[in-house]
Amino acid sequence: MNTQSVKSPRKPIHTGRKIRRLLLVGKKKWLVISLVVLIAAASIFFFMRPKTQSAPLPTVEVETVDTTSVNIYGEYVGRIRAQQFVEVHARVEGYLEKMLFKEGSYINKGQTLFVIDPRLYKAHVNKARAQLNKARAQAQKADRDLKRIRPLFEQKAASQLDLDNAEAAAESANAEVTVCQADLTQAELTLGYTQVTSPISGYISERVADIGTLVGPSGGKSLLATVVKSDSVRVDFSMTALDYLRSKDRNVDISGGDGNDRRKHQSYVTITLADGSEYPVKGLVDFADPQVDPKTGTFSVRAEMPNPDRRLLPGEFTKVKVLLDVREHAIEIPAKAIAIEKGGAFVFVVRPDSIVEKRFIETGPEVGNNVIVERGLVRGERIVTEGYHKLTHKMKVNPVPETSDSKQGNTQGGTPGNNAGKKESASATEGKEG
């Protein structure tokens, strides 16, 4: 009984231990299962998470640097004048009787324009002709007397004095004939001056004197009209002494083409009409004053331009654009590709590995919307023309060629030389360079 009473309580103990073991084992399994589930979930999340995309490279438009010949112009204020401007004056005095032309019309050289009362001058011609006839008659008589007295002198029937007097009378009579002939010629010329003719071909102005006016070089009005030959005109403008000095280092001759200058190019000019359009015909510089005006510090330059349609009127002022220099093998880039900072002007150059390089350059004159680069770039390099504001040094970019719209916009916006005149010329406004 005691044995049974002692052993019976041990059974519950073993059962409790088993239960605790089973519970411990179950907890470990659940921990393992939970850990496996967490690892699986983390793996699924890692592999299924959305991938972060890298930032795209900035896209920029680039242009390949090339060399070309660039014309450099200067702008000045010029004045147009006729190739010939002739005043028609009355050369004899008298009353104006006729006007034989239409004012403002084209007239030919030698055409009669005015008629001055010729009656007085016809009388002078008749008088001179009569005196000439009288002198000729006296000369003939003197010659006959000389012919008669010479045989008498040889026969000793006339003295030496008689012969000398006869010879002197004959010579004097012949001289009088010459004088009268000259008087007649002068009278005829004076009579011819009553027919006032045009000395050149061209367009005539309105008359200055009315019909019936006393005209003439002394007591009356001398000027009758003016004739302008304007089928070609001359354009006068001024350049500074600095322009002249700088022209010596250029390959354009602005001295007027004297034949001794061996530079490649002759300077030409274009002018702007009153409506802002450019005259389609170019003119050549044919004269440059060899001295500087001490009052203004400038020297005069002249160009001759054809004017077949009479679109250029003498006396009007115009804007003159002059070829000052031709830069051969020059590097020209768009002005929009250049950025300015305190250190100077710079551009972004795209290297072959698509990494941009910030490079400082030395700029020259502007030509339209482009700028000539003196130093800092070489032919074949690529520069950024659009999108450089978002770039930094050594940034990788996605370069694309410049679009046709950008190129067209770059070439428009002004006649080549407008900005060049602002940099290069010196006469039209204050201190512009030549």
Secondary structure, DSSP 8 states (H G I E B T S, - for coil): -HHHHHHTTHHHHHHHHHHHHHHHHHHHHHHHHHHHHHHHHHHHHHHHS---------EEEEEE--EEEEEEEEEEEEEEEEEEEEEEE--S-EEEEEE-S-TT-EE-TT-EEEEE--HHHHHHHHHHHHHHHHHHHHHHHHHHHHHHHHHHHHTTSS-HHHHHHHHHHHHHHHHHHHHHHHHHHHHHHHHHTTEEE-SS-EEE---SS-TT-EE-SSSSB-EEEEEEEEEEEEEEEEEEHHHHHHHTTSSEE-S---S----SEE-EEEEE-TTS-B-SS-EEEEEE-SS-BTTTTEEEEEEEEE-TT--S-TT-EEEEEEEEEEEEEEEEEEGGG-EEETTEEEEEEE-TTSBEEEEEEEEEEEETTEEEEEES--TT-EEEEE-GGG--TT-B-EEEE--HHHHHHHH-SS-TTHHHHHHH--SSSTT---
